[in-house]
Amino acid sequence: SVLPESNDYEYTSDKVFRLKKTITCSCGTKMVHNGYDYVQRKHLGKIKVGKHICPNCGKQYHADKSFWKTLLADFESKINDLILILRYSHVSWRDISKIFSYIFPLGKTKLMSLFNRLIKNFEYP
């Protein structure tokens, strides 16, 4: 699932992910919804994550963006798995780059650096 697995978030008609519950500021005043922040990743997408503001003191609260980071980590893991499979099958870097141009644009140099980082962090039995 892409969304956080809780009932704490809602997806508004303005396409904003935000907390349903009301947050209380440190000054004791209930915060109100106040727009959104963009969270994005080049070539992958961007989303709007809601934020709150205290009408009394002006303090802002930005919603948790960990679900987006988790989604990106899962996507990168799948990309790494695909690179490993293609390299294991002796596919050239140029051909891997051509394949990725249909899925997710990555150049030969970026693919090689992802692969090298993956190999460095590999734990041998």
Sequence and secondary structure as in RCSB ss.txt:
>XXXX:A:sequence
SVLPESNDYEYTSDKVFRLKKTITCSCGTKMVHNGYDYVQRKHLGKIKVGKHICPNCGKQYHADKSFWKTLLADF
ESKINDLILILRYSHVSWRDISKIFSYIFPLGKTKLMSLFNRLIKNFEYP
>XXXX:A:secstr
  S SSSSEEE TTSEEEESS  B TTS B EEEEEEEEEETTTEEEEEEEEE TTT  EEE   HHHHHHHHHH
HHHHHHHHHHHHHTT  HHHHHHHHHHHS   HHHHHHHHHHHHHT    
